[in-house]
Amino acid sequence: MPLVGLALWLVTSVAAFFLARMAPWRRRPAWIGEVSVAIASGLLLGAMATALDFGGWSEPDWRAGLFVFLGAFAAAGVFRLTIAAPPGDPS
């Protein structure tokens, strides 16, 4: 099964995006930037997990999935911190 690890990274990145999207704090209607940051950071962290020997491109490993999920979730949070608050947002 080629590239199953890569599919795990993508799925966990998108899951982290959806979980971060549920938090209303500084959520903007335009979500494309947030999903692109989550996926890009997930792929980068997946490659990092491969370098740390947490699975690889072609083998799914729960450690790599958790590493990618937490990192993509944090990246989505940092992305929200760097954008301006939407009009009318008290935060």
Wavefront OBJ file of the C-alpha trace (Angstrom):
o trace
v 0.000 0.000 0.000
v 1.977 2.993 -1.200
v 1.614 6.378 0.460
v -0.718 5.266 3.244
v 1.325 7.306 5.717
v 0.868 10.381 3.547
v -2.895 9.789 3.508
v -2.814 9.546 7.320
v -1.057 12.909 7.504
v -3.648 14.538 5.232
v -6.607 13.063 7.097
v -5.292 14.077 10.506
v -4.488 17.584 9.215
v -8.028 18.026 7.925
v -9.431 16.619 11.193
v -7.359 19.153 13.145
v -8.696 21.910 10.877
v -12.308 20.863 11.506
v -11.732 20.687 15.255
v -10.090 24.123 15.264
v -12.944 25.456 13.124
v -15.441 24.586 15.852
v -13.882 27.124 18.230
v -15.614 30.461 17.610
v -12.719 32.646 18.833
v -11.496 34.845 15.935
v -13.152 32.592 13.378
v -13.495 34.332 10.043
v -15.896 33.403 7.246
v -12.976 32.851 4.864
v -11.579 29.453 5.834
v -9.278 28.676 2.896
v -6.209 30.187 4.559
v -6.756 28.184 7.717
v -7.162 24.866 5.904
v -4.097 25.512 3.752
v -1.985 26.264 6.850
v -3.245 23.096 8.551
v -2.505 20.887 5.534
v 0.892 22.443 4.809
v 1.985 22.131 8.428
v 0.634 18.579 8.535
v 2.707 17.549 5.541
v 5.791 19.228 6.957
v 5.291 17.594 10.351
v 4.634 14.252 8.683
v 7.990 14.485 6.940
v 9.511 15.411 10.296
v 7.850 12.390 11.899
v 9.371 10.222 9.176
v 12.793 11.656 9.983
v 12.152 10.850 13.663
v 11.233 7.276 12.605
v 7.527 7.543 13.483
v 6.331 5.463 10.570
v 6.941 6.747 7.080
v 5.444 7.560 3.686
v 4.050 4.103 3.123
v 3.192 2.911 6.642
v 0.661 4.490 8.984
v 1.857 4.927 12.545
v -0.245 6.288 15.382
v 2.684 8.378 16.665
v 3.004 10.159 13.331
v -0.751 10.738 13.215
v -0.788 12.208 16.707
v 2.286 14.345 15.967
v 0.671 15.716 12.808
v -2.721 16.242 14.457
v -1.355 18.222 17.383
v 0.997 20.230 15.190
v -1.675 21.102 12.621
v -4.075 22.055 15.399
v -1.440 24.356 16.905
v -0.648 25.845 13.483
v -4.326 26.638 12.914
v -4.405 28.363 16.314
v -1.301 30.398 15.540
v -2.808 31.367 12.188
v -5.862 32.716 13.994
v -3.652 34.692 16.366
v -1.864 36.394 13.481
v -4.969 37.613 11.627
v -6.971 40.655 12.618
v -10.130 40.103 14.615
v -13.335 40.215 12.552
v -15.499 43.309 12.963
v -17.650 43.111 16.064
v -15.522 40.401 17.715
v -14.986 41.269 21.387
v -11.822 39.147 21.730
l 1 2 3 4 5 6 7 8 9 10 11 12 13 14 15 16 17 18 19 20 21 22 23 24 25 26 27 28 29 30 31 32 33 34 35 36 37 38 39 40 41 42 43 44 45 46 47 48 49 50 51 52 53 54 55 56 57 58 59 60 61 62 63 64 65 66 67 68 69 70 71 72 73 74 75 76 77 78 79 80 81 82 83 84 85 86 87 88 89 90 91
